[in-house]
Amino acid sequence: MVRPVLTMRSDSNRQIVIERGSLENVGTLITHAELASVSSTVLFNIFNDYEPAQKRSSAKLFKNCLASLQNRTIDSTDNAFNCTCQNLNTILEALDIEYLTTSDGAFLSEAVSFIKYIAEAQDRIEDLDDYLPLLNSCTILLRNARVREEVLDAKLSCIFKIFQYASEQLQSLPLDAGDPVLKATLEGATSELLNALCEMANGASPTSIQEQDMAAWKMLRNWLIVDKEQNLEACFICASLFLGNLAREDAACESLVHEQGIHVPLIERSRGSTDRRILHAAGGCLRNLAVPQNNKDIIAEAGAFQFIVVLLEISVVQELPYLGACITRQLVSGSFSNIQRLLSKVPTNQAQTGPNTAVTYLDALLKASARSDDFAIEAEVARTIAAIFRVLSTVKAPQDDITHARQQVLASVDILSSVRAVVQQDQSQPLCSEGWFTLALIAQSSEGAKIVAELMKDEEISGLLEKRVKGIDDASEAEGPSPQSSANKDRENAIVLATSLLQQSRGWDGSSLPETLQERLEQMLREQAVDPTKS
């Protein structure tokens, strides 16, 4: 496309125009239909690469340019149309939008009107050189919280339409796009739109969106179930992130799962994917949805653990196994049925082959932790084990089922590896305390006590236990509650643990605690005025 040639050859000429107030006159002429084409081109020439002119931008000039655009026929061969798009972008870049949205109610209304125009007109704009200034203008406006709120109340579906169209334009660019700047600009604007939508979700609820803009809600649903062949991964990611931000409170989460059933397409679309962006977005949404107790079983029934295995196996990106561990913990917390699902076998088509083959979903979780050098994953796995044993200690279910589940958990390879890691670390006192509490819970059964006793053969671990029994807290500087309260809590858990080990070992057939360990435990308790013979 041929673009306008500058008629004002020097900055000094443009300065004269500004000083004489002619810029405002040009802005007024733009509103006259017969003069709009010429005046739009003149304004572009005044603005182009000349900051003093750009700084003279005003809300009135924006209003006049917007009116001219809305009254103009969309024609990508028309230089004046391109100039108008460029002028609006330049004006918005120069304006103090934060000030205008709080002091000028008309500007806020005009901003929303502009965004609506872009959504309605974009598919008729054939040239990206015309489209990109409008897209940039939209992202500039959406950086402002007041504009986002107004759009959310008025027409959220407009932003969804703009995001989808921008994503389609980006997708349609050839891999060897001739203009890398154009592609980078389109990518940046699309990313900004995604961020704006995530911010808008923070101020919304499923009910409010459905009541105010059902079209927006339908677009979200369609983005979740879109066929893979349509190459709209960006829209699926956007929907996942948006819905994940909507899922901030239990009521919203329960509505999204029980009434809307969004967990089903989230799981079905993503568990067969290898796209890390899709997995991360869908996993983040599921993690939030799994928080309410009423959601846990229904999400697991839809195949959540099969999806989690996919996250756990992508070890090259630490965030994904960590996310898988987080979702697992949420699902098993307070749910005996989900613990049973965790202990079921991984389907053959999902299980790895070779020496590291995961037999159950719990095995897959433990193996992911063992493969990683990221302590955050180990910590999350330890918290998952704590959640499991909390349920096994309190659930009202047939005793045979509880015993079978406990035996399965304890039979898993390296079940205490992550718990060991958290009691050894000194970065987080609450996490360390939870580790000792977990060991105390596990040692309540004979099978559990045997495994914990093996762990206590390590001098470092038994030494840490002795310190806890004595109320000595090496991690007094670490994050968490007051050192004294932490030490008291750890001391209580450590005494329960030592007592359980001695008590359970008396019932073991043909085996007992190593004599040195037994003597050490008994000595610990005596020093704390606890009679080990009555344990």
C-alpha positions as CSV (number, residue, x, y, z in Angstrom):
1,M,0.0,0.0,0.0
2,V,1.2,3.5,-0.8
3,R,1.4,5.6,2.3
4,P,1.1,9.4,2.5
5,V,4.2,11.5,1.7
6,L,5.1,14.1,4.2
7,T,4.1,17.5,3.0
8,M,5.8,19.3,5.9
9,R,9.4,18.7,5.2
10,S,10.9,20.1,8.3
11,D,10.3,20.1,12.0
12,S,10.4,23.9,12.0
13,N,7.3,24.0,9.7
14,R,5.5,21.6,12.0
15,Q,6.4,23.7,15.0
16,I,4.9,26.7,13.3
17,V,1.6,24.8,12.9
18,I,1.6,23.9,16.5
19,E,2.4,27.4,17.8
20,R,-0.4,28.9,15.7
21,G,-2.9,26.5,17.1
22,S,-3.5,24.9,13.7
23,L,-3.3,21.4,15.1
24,E,-6.6,22.0,16.8
25,N,-8.1,23.4,13.6
26,V,-7.0,20.3,11.7
27,G,-8.7,18.2,14.5
28,T,-11.9,20.1,14.0
29,L,-11.8,19.7,10.2
30,I,-11.6,15.9,10.6
31,T,-15.2,15.9,11.6
32,H,-16.4,17.3,8.3
33,A,-17.1,14.5,5.8
34,E,-15.8,16.4,2.8
35,L,-12.6,17.4,4.5
36,A,-11.9,14.3,6.6
37,S,-9.6,12.5,4.1
38,V,-7.3,15.5,3.6
39,S,-7.3,16.6,7.3
40,S,-6.6,13.0,8.5
41,T,-3.6,12.9,6.1
42,V,-2.4,16.3,7.3
43,L,-2.7,15.3,10.9
44,F,-0.7,12.1,10.2
45,N,2.0,14.2,8.6
46,I,2.1,16.6,11.6
47,F,2.3,13.7,14.1
48,N,4.7,11.4,12.3
49,D,8.0,11.1,14.3
50,Y,7.4,14.5,15.8
51,E,7.0,14.3,19.6
52,P,6.1,18.0,20.3
53,A,3.0,17.5,18.1
54,Q,2.2,14.2,19.7
55,K,2.3,15.8,23.2
56,R,-0.5,18.2,22.1
57,S,-2.9,15.3,21.8
58,S,-6.2,15.8,23.6
59,A,-9.4,13.9,24.5
60,K,-11.2,16.2,22.0
61,L,-8.8,15.2,19.2
62,F,-9.3,11.5,20.1
63,K,-13.1,12.0,20.0
64,N,-12.9,13.7,16.6
65,C,-10.7,11.1,15.1
66,L,-12.9,8.3,16.4
67,A,-16.0,9.9,14.9
68,S,-14.2,10.2,11.6
69,L,-13.2,6.5,11.7
70,Q,-16.7,5.4,12.6
71,N,-18.2,7.4,9.7
72,R,-15.6,6.3,7.2
73,T,-16.0,3.3,4.9
74,I,-13.4,0.7,5.6
75,D,-11.1,0.6,2.7
76,S,-7.6,-0.6,2.9
77,T,-6.7,1.1,-0.4
78,D,-7.6,4.5,1.2
79,N,-4.6,6.3,2.6
80,A,-6.8,8.4,4.7
81,F,-8.3,5.3,6.5
82,N,-4.8,4.2,7.4
83,C,-3.9,7.7,8.6
84,T,-7.0,7.7,10.8
85,C,-6.0,4.4,12.4
86,Q,-2.4,5.6,12.9
87,N,-3.6,8.9,14.4
88,L,-5.8,7.2,17.0
89,N,-2.9,5.0,18.1
90,T,-0.6,8.0,18.3
91,I,-3.1,10.0,20.3
92,L,-3.8,7.3,22.8
93,E,0.0,6.7,23.3
94,A,0.3,10.3,24.3
95,L,-2.8,10.8,26.5
96,D,-2.9,10.5,30.2
97,I,-5.6,7.8,30.2
98,E,-5.5,7.4,33.9
99,Y,-6.4,11.0,34.4
100,L,-9.0,11.1,31.7
101,T,-10.9,8.1,32.9
102,T,-11.3,9.7,36.3
103,S,-12.1,13.2,35.2
104,D,-13.9,12.8,31.9
105,G,-16.9,10.5,31.8
106,A,-17.3,11.0,28.1
107,F,-13.8,9.7,27.4
108,L,-14.6,6.5,29.2
109,S,-17.7,6.0,27.1
110,E,-15.8,6.8,23.9
111,A,-13.0,4.4,24.8
112,V,-15.6,1.6,25.1
113,S,-17.2,2.7,21.9
114,F,-13.8,2.5,20.1
115,I,-13.2,-1.1,21.4
116,K,-16.7,-2.1,20.2
117,Y,-15.9,-0.6,16.8
118,I,-12.7,-2.6,16.5
119,A,-14.5,-5.9,17.4
120,E,-17.2,-5.2,14.8
121,A,-14.9,-3.9,12.0
122,Q,-11.8,-6.0,12.3
123,D,-12.7,-8.8,9.9
124,R,-13.3,-6.3,7.2
125,I,-9.9,-4.7,7.5
126,E,-7.7,-6.5,5.0
127,D,-4.4,-4.9,5.6
128,L,-2.4,-5.6,8.8
129,D,-0.9,-2.1,8.5
130,D,-4.4,-0.8,9.2
131,Y,-5.3,-3.4,11.7
132,L,-2.3,-3.2,14.0
133,P,-2.7,0.4,15.0
134,L,-6.3,-0.3,16.0
135,L,-5.2,-3.4,18.0
136,N,-2.4,-1.4,19.7
137,S,-5.0,1.2,20.6
138,C,-7.2,-1.4,22.2
139,T,-4.3,-2.7,24.3
140,I,-3.4,0.8,25.4
141,L,-7.0,1.4,26.6
142,L,-7.2,-1.9,28.4
143,R,-4.1,-1.2,30.5
144,N,-6.4,1.1,32.5
145,A,-8.5,-0.5,35.2
146,R,-11.5,1.8,34.7
147,V,-11.7,0.9,31.0
148,R,-11.5,-2.8,31.9
149,E,-14.3,-2.5,34.4
150,E,-16.4,-0.6,31.9
151,V,-15.9,-3.2,29.2
152,L,-16.6,-6.0,31.6
153,D,-19.9,-4.4,32.5
154,A,-20.7,-3.4,28.9
155,K,-19.5,-6.0,26.4
156,L,-16.8,-8.5,27.4
157,S,-17.4,-10.5,24.3
158,C,-15.9,-7.6,22.3
159,I,-12.5,-8.3,23.8
160,F,-12.9,-12.1,23.2
161,K,-13.6,-11.4,19.6
162,I,-10.6,-9.1,19.3
163,F,-8.4,-11.7,21.0
164,Q,-9.6,-14.5,18.7
165,Y,-9.1,-12.5,15.6
166,A,-5.7,-11.3,16.6
167,S,-4.7,-14.9,17.4
168,E,-6.0,-16.1,14.0
169,Q,-4.0,-13.4,12.3
170,L,-0.9,-14.4,14.2
171,Q,-1.5,-18.1,13.4
172,S,-1.9,-17.3,9.7
173,L,1.5,-15.6,9.4
174,P,4.0,-17.7,7.5
175,L,6.8,-19.2,9.6
176,D,9.2,-17.1,7.6
177,A,7.2,-13.9,7.8
178,G,9.0,-11.3,5.8
179,D,8.5,-8.5,8.4
180,P,9.7,-9.7,11.9
181,V,8.7,-6.4,13.4
182,L,5.1,-6.9,12.3
183,K,5.0,-10.4,13.8
184,A,6.6,-9.2,17.0
185,T,4.1,-6.4,17.3
186,L,1.2,-8.8,16.7
187,E,2.5,-11.2,19.3
188,G,3.0,-8.4,21.9
189,A,-0.5,-7.0,21.4
190,T,-2.0,-10.5,21.6
191,S,-0.1,-11.2,24.8
192,E,-1.3,-7.8,26.3
193,L,-4.9,-8.7,25.5
194,L,-4.5,-12.0,27.3
195,N,-3.1,-10.2,30.3
196,A,-6.0,-7.7,30.3
197,L,-8.6,-10.5,30.1
198,C,-6.9,-12.3,33.1
199,E,-7.2,-9.0,35.0
200,M,-10.8,-8.6,34.0
201,A,-11.6,-12.2,35.2
202,N,-10.4,-11.2,38.7
203,G,-13.3,-8.7,38.9
204,A,-16.0,-11.0,37.6
205,S,-17.9,-14.1,38.5
206,P,-19.5,-16.8,36.3
207,T,-23.0,-15.6,37.2
208,S,-22.2,-11.9,36.3
209,I,-20.8,-12.8,32.9
210,Q,-23.8,-15.0,32.0
211,E,-26.2,-12.3,33.1
212,Q,-24.5,-9.4,31.4
213,D,-23.0,-11.0,28.3
214,M,-24.1,-14.5,27.4
215,A,-22.2,-14.2,24.1
216,A,-19.0,-13.9,26.0
217,W,-19.8,-17.0,28.1
218,K,-20.6,-19.0,24.9
219,M,-17.3,-18.0,23.4
220,L,-15.5,-19.3,26.5
221,R,-17.3,-22.6,26.3
222,N,-16.6,-22.9,22.6
223,W,-12.9,-22.2,23.1
224,L,-12.6,-25.1,25.5
225,I,-14.2,-27.6,23.1
226,V,-12.6,-26.3,19.9
227,D,-11.3,-29.0,17.7
228,K,-7.5,-29.4,17.7
229,E,-7.4,-29.1,13.9
230,Q,-8.7,-25.6,14.1
231,N,-5.4,-24.5,15.5
232,L,-6.9,-22.2,18.1
233,E,-4.6,-23.2,21.0
234,A,-4.3,-19.6,22.0
235,C,-8.1,-19.4,22.6
236,F,-8.1,-22.6,24.6
237,I,-5.2,-21.2,26.7
238,C,-7.0,-17.9,27.1
239,A,-10.2,-19.6,28.2
240,S,-8.3,-21.8,30.7
241,L,-6.5,-18.8,32.3
242,F,-9.7,-16.7,32.3
243,L,-11.8,-19.4,34.0
244,G,-8.9,-20.2,36.4
245,N,-9.0,-16.6,37.5
246,L,-12.8,-16.7,37.9
247,A,-12.3,-19.7,40.2
248,R,-11.2,-17.7,43.2
249,E,-14.0,-18.6,45.6
250,D,-15.7,-21.9,46.5
251,A,-19.1,-20.8,45.2
252,A,-17.6,-19.9,41.8
253,C,-15.6,-23.1,41.6
254,E,-18.6,-25.2,42.4
255,S,-20.7,-23.4,39.9
256,L,-18.1,-23.9,37.2
257,V,-17.9,-27.6,37.9
258,H,-21.4,-28.7,38.9
259,E,-23.4,-26.3,36.8
260,Q,-21.1,-25.6,33.8
261,G,-19.0,-28.8,33.8
262,I,-16.0,-26.9,32.4
263,H,-13.6,-29.5,34.0
264,V,-14.6,-32.1,31.4
265,P,-13.4,-30.2,28.3
266,L,-10.4,-28.9,30.2
267,I,-9.3,-32.5,31.0
268,E,-10.3,-34.0,27.6
269,R,-8.6,-31.3,25.5
270,S,-5.4,-31.1,27.5
271,R,-4.5,-34.7,28.6
272,G,-3.7,-35.7,25.0
273,S,-1.6,-32.6,24.4
274,T,2.1,-32.1,24.4
275,D,1.9,-28.3,24.2
276,R,3.3,-27.0,27.5
277,R,1.3,-23.8,27.3
278,I,-1.9,-25.7,27.1
279,L,-0.9,-28.1,29.9
280,H,0.1,-25.2,32.2
281,A,-3.1,-23.2,31.6
282,A,-5.4,-26.1,32.0
283,G,-3.6,-27.4,35.0
284,G,-3.7,-24.1,36.7
285,C,-7.4,-23.9,36.2
286,L,-8.0,-27.4,37.5
287,R,-5.9,-26.7,40.6
288,N,-8.2,-23.9,41.5
289,L,-11.4,-25.8,40.7
290,A,-10.2,-28.7,42.9
291,V,-10.1,-26.7,46.1
292,P,-13.7,-27.0,47.2
293,Q,-14.4,-30.3,48.9
294,N,-17.6,-30.8,46.8
295,N,-15.6,-30.7,43.5
296,K,-12.8,-33.2,44.3
297,D,-14.6,-36.4,43.4
298,I,-16.4,-35.2,40.3
299,I,-13.1,-33.7,38.9
300,A,-11.3,-37.0,39.5
301,E,-14.1,-39.0,37.9
302,A,-13.6,-37.0,34.7
303,G,-10.1,-38.3,34.4
304,A,-8.0,-35.8,36.3
305,F,-5.4,-38.3,37.3
306,Q,-4.8,-39.3,33.7
307,F,-4.1,-35.6,33.0
308,I,-1.9,-35.4,36.0
309,V,0.3,-38.2,34.7
310,V,1.0,-36.1,31.6
311,L,2.1,-33.2,33.7
312,L,4.3,-35.4,35.9
313,E,6.1,-36.9,32.9
314,I,7.3,-33.6,31.4
315,S,10.4,-33.3,33.6
316,V,12.2,-30.8,31.4
317,V,9.8,-28.1,32.6
318,Q,9.8,-28.2,36.4
319,E,6.6,-26.1,36.7
320,L,4.5,-28.9,35.1
321,P,5.4,-31.8,37.5
322,Y,5.0,-29.3,40.4
323,L,1.6,-28.4,39.1
324,G,0.7,-32.1,38.8
325,A,1.7,-32.6,42.4
326,C,-0.4,-29.6,43.5
327,I,-3.5,-30.9,41.8
328,T,-2.9,-34.3,43.3
329,R,-2.8,-32.9,46.8
330,Q,-5.9,-30.9,46.3
331,L,-7.8,-33.9,45.0
332,V,-6.8,-36.3,47.8
333,S,-7.3,-33.9,50.6
334,G,-10.4,-35.0,52.5
335,S,-11.3,-37.6,49.8
336,F,-10.9,-41.3,50.5
337,S,-12.3,-42.2,47.1
338,N,-9.7,-40.1,45.4
339,I,-7.0,-41.8,47.4
340,Q,-8.3,-45.1,46.1
341,R,-8.1,-43.6,42.6
342,L,-4.6,-42.5,43.2
343,L,-3.7,-46.1,44.1
344,S,-5.3,-47.5,40.9
345,K,-3.1,-48.6,38.0
346,V,-2.1,-46.2,35.3
347,P,-3.6,-47.3,32.0
348,T,-1.2,-49.2,29.7
349,N,-1.3,-46.5,27.0
350,Q,-0.1,-43.9,29.6
351,A,2.4,-45.9,31.6
352,Q,6.1,-45.5,30.7
353,T,8.1,-48.6,29.7
354,G,11.4,-49.6,31.2
355,P,12.7,-49.7,34.7
356,N,10.9,-46.5,35.7
357,T,7.4,-47.7,34.7
358,A,4.8,-46.2,37.0
359,V,2.4,-48.9,38.2
360,T,-0.1,-46.6,40.0
361,Y,-0.7,-42.9,39.9
362,L,1.0,-42.6,43.3
363,D,4.0,-44.3,41.8
364,A,4.0,-41.7,39.0
365,L,3.9,-38.9,41.6
366,L,6.8,-40.4,43.6
367,K,8.9,-41.0,40.5
368,A,8.4,-37.5,39.4
369,S,9.7,-36.3,42.7
370,A,12.7,-38.6,42.6
371,R,13.6,-37.4,39.1
372,S,13.5,-33.8,40.0
373,D,16.1,-31.7,41.9
374,D,13.4,-29.1,42.6
375,F,12.6,-29.0,46.3
376,A,9.2,-27.4,45.7
377,I,8.1,-30.7,44.0
378,E,9.4,-32.7,46.9
379,A,7.6,-30.5,49.4
380,E,4.3,-30.7,47.5
381,V,4.6,-34.5,47.4
382,A,5.3,-34.6,51.1
383,R,2.2,-32.5,51.8
384,T,0.3,-34.9,49.6
385,I,1.4,-37.8,51.7
386,A,0.4,-35.9,54.8
387,A,-3.0,-35.3,53.3
388,I,-3.4,-39.0,52.5
389,F,-2.6,-40.2,56.1
390,R,-4.8,-37.5,57.6
391,V,-7.7,-39.0,55.6
392,L,-6.7,-42.6,56.5
393,S,-6.6,-41.7,60.2
394,T,-10.1,-40.0,60.2
395,V,-12.2,-41.4,57.4
396,K,-15.4,-43.3,58.1
397,A,-15.1,-46.2,55.7
398,P,-15.0,-50.1,56.0
399,Q,-11.8,-50.9,58.0
400,D,-10.7,-53.4,55.4
401,D,-10.7,-50.7,52.7
402,I,-8.7,-48.4,54.9
403,T,-6.2,-51.1,55.8
404,H,-5.8,-52.0,52.1
405,A,-5.3,-48.4,51.1
406,R,-2.7,-47.9,53.8
407,Q,-0.8,-51.0,52.8
408,Q,-0.8,-49.9,49.2
409,V,0.6,-46.5,50.1
410,L,3.3,-47.9,52.4
411,A,4.3,-50.5,49.7
412,S,5.1,-47.7,47.2
413,V,8.8,-47.2,46.5
414,D,10.4,-44.4,48.4
415,I,7.2,-43.3,50.1
416,L,9.1,-41.4,52.8
417,S,11.7,-39.8,50.5
418,S,10.0,-36.5,50.2
419,V,8.9,-36.5,53.9
420,R,12.5,-37.1,54.8
421,A,13.6,-34.1,52.7
422,V,11.2,-31.7,54.4
423,V,12.2,-32.7,58.0
424,Q,15.8,-32.2,57.0
425,Q,15.4,-28.7,55.4
426,D,15.5,-25.5,57.5
427,Q,13.9,-23.1,55.1
428,S,10.3,-23.5,56.2
429,Q,9.4,-24.3,59.7
430,P,5.7,-25.0,59.1
431,L,6.7,-27.5,56.4
432,C,9.2,-29.2,58.7
433,S,6.6,-29.4,61.4
434,E,4.2,-31.0,58.9
435,G,6.8,-33.5,58.1
436,W,7.2,-34.7,61.7
437,F,3.4,-34.7,62.0
438,T,3.2,-36.9,58.9
439,L,5.8,-39.4,60.3
440,A,3.8,-39.5,63.6
441,L,0.6,-40.3,61.7
442,I,2.3,-43.0,59.6
443,A,3.8,-44.7,62.7
444,Q,0.3,-45.2,64.2
445,S,0.0,-48.5,62.3
446,S,2.4,-51.5,62.6
447,E,3.3,-51.4,58.9
448,G,3.9,-47.7,59.0
449,A,6.0,-47.9,62.1
450,K,8.3,-50.4,60.4
451,I,9.0,-48.1,57.5
452,V,9.5,-45.1,59.8
453,A,11.9,-47.2,62.0
454,E,14.0,-47.9,58.9
455,L,14.2,-44.2,58.4
456,M,15.3,-43.7,62.0
457,K,18.3,-45.9,61.5
458,D,19.8,-42.8,59.8
459,E,21.8,-41.0,62.5
460,E,20.9,-37.6,61.1
461,I,17.2,-38.3,61.2
462,S,17.1,-39.9,64.6
463,G,19.3,-37.0,65.8
464,L,16.8,-34.5,64.5
465,L,14.0,-36.5,66.2
466,E,15.9,-36.3,69.5
467,K,16.2,-32.5,69.2
468,R,12.5,-32.2,68.5
469,V,11.7,-34.4,71.6
470,K,13.8,-32.1,73.6
471,G,12.2,-29.0,72.1
472,I,15.4,-27.8,70.4
473,D,14.5,-25.9,67.2
474,D,17.4,-25.3,64.8
475,A,15.1,-23.5,62.4
476,S,14.2,-20.6,64.7
477,E,15.2,-18.2,62.0
478,A,13.1,-19.8,59.3
479,E,9.8,-18.7,57.9
480,G,6.8,-19.6,60.0
481,P,5.2,-19.0,63.4
482,S,7.0,-18.1,66.6
483,P,10.0,-20.3,67.4
484,Q,8.5,-21.3,70.8
485,S,5.1,-22.4,69.4
486,S,6.8,-24.3,66.6
487,A,9.1,-26.1,69.0
488,N,6.2,-27.0,71.3
489,K,4.2,-28.4,68.3
490,D,7.2,-30.4,67.0
491,R,8.0,-31.7,70.5
492,E,4.5,-33.1,70.9
493,N,4.6,-34.7,67.4
494,A,8.1,-36.1,68.1
495,I,7.0,-37.6,71.5
496,V,4.0,-39.2,69.7
497,L,6.3,-40.6,67.0
498,A,8.8,-42.0,69.5
499,T,6.0,-43.5,71.6
500,S,4.3,-45.1,68.6
501,L,7.5,-46.7,67.3
502,L,8.1,-48.3,70.7
503,Q,4.5,-49.4,71.1
504,Q,4.1,-50.8,67.6
505,S,7.4,-52.7,67.7
506,R,6.2,-54.8,70.6
507,G,3.7,-56.4,68.3
508,W,6.1,-57.2,65.4
509,D,6.5,-61.0,64.8
510,G,10.1,-62.1,64.5
511,S,11.5,-58.6,64.4
512,S,12.0,-55.6,66.7
513,L,13.6,-52.2,66.7
514,P,17.4,-52.2,66.6
515,E,18.6,-52.3,70.2
516,T,20.5,-49.0,69.9
517,L,17.5,-47.2,68.4
518,Q,15.1,-48.6,71.0
519,E,17.4,-47.5,73.8
520,R,17.8,-44.1,72.3
521,L,14.0,-43.6,71.9
522,E,13.4,-44.8,75.5
523,Q,16.1,-42.4,76.8
524,M,14.5,-39.5,74.9
525,L,11.2,-40.1,76.5
526,R,12.6,-40.6,80.0
527,E,14.3,-37.2,79.7
528,Q,10.9,-35.7,79.0
529,A,9.3,-37.5,82.0
530,V,7.4,-39.9,79.7
531,D,7.4,-43.5,80.8
532,P,8.5,-45.6,77.8
533,T,7.2,-48.8,79.4
534,K,3.7,-47.4,79.3
535,S,3.8,-46.3,75.7
